[in-house]
Amino acid sequence: MAQLQKSIEKRNALVKATIHLVNNNGFHATPMSKIAKMASVSPATIYLYFDNKQDLVNKVYIEVKAAFTAYAFKNYNTDIPVAEGFEIIWKRIADFKLKEVQEAMFLAQCDNTPMIDETSRQEGLKHLQPLLDLWERGKQEGIIKPLSPYLLYAYSINPLSFLMVMQQRGVFQLNQDHLEDAYRAAWDSIKK
């Protein structure tokens, strides 16, 4: 049992080190040796858990995406009206991006890199299915503009990443009023 716990701790340390180093140095300036050093494991230990750097980054991406979506959809159920459902999901996403900044920044980096393979990207997309289904229901009910899910995401969810980065840099401090304004702007951008 102690051995299993130690194994889980090593893997978690590798995941945490990967997120930290990728956020601070980018994918290409994050060699496996640096990840191992930060995680306080030997470089050979990484290969007990991951095939190579590509496998490591893809698996970390899927894990973080799963945690993100579990958080985002925690209080959502499909029986509620579209507008209320979108507000719940949007505010949970905002909360995640502002509280779990390292993980949110890692996901933002992953969304803009070829390091994530298409299989992992599709797996990550599956985690967003409740939001995509909500938008589809909203389109059918004539509540949401008949736009591509990519456009809906770009206008309503992606601005949160920008706000998160601005807050991280100390340029703009989000308060509750700002979040309400941002939510209303997001909703106004996609509602019919």
Steps between C-alpha positions, in 0.01 A plus 500: 500500500781741588667417168182582308467831687864586422438418133192727491698780669782472243258510209317798652833679552583443131162637393537807723857563378390468137222755548730744679788473253282515187323809637829673575725376217272372224489146364827500309708650782379235743724195466419174680812545716366831637161343573669212685719737700207718606296192593800366700512173308761345276450561127455124451201508738299709252505207259326277755195723457532653154637375166664831405453876526212499251321231704566692824361828366196333340413306817545805721279696260222239519525481881485876544217527244304231691549686830400828333179359354407312818523837674318691225201265485473415870179697566349459153223267394328475165149569635557872558429771241777585252574851633522376861715203395741721309531738797582213737760352264655836408537607863652165599749530212585854612543378857735220387710731284541748784560247779691225320717738304792263430269232357296756303817654353625154405173428315524835321855413390382159382221654294764690303766239434556212259651304796153363578420220257161480328388196703562688826334811361189300410504339845520848654212617282281214626531648848324814375204303362246628757572858389481405132169320566365805687590724207336259256181498712517881514525520121201265458297707747595821315683641805859474375633632170540228235880521501774240499593376851850639431357849453277464806803393705721776357252773590366375832763284672837597353493858635535347847851385408593856407360634828684228693832598339439870566426423865814283524708788366347735754361724226132449586346372821170324446236564762142371519365794296756436223404133492131588470579744219714236326226240537236736354731584209560127439128421508415800279758384245329163444130551579270554208 
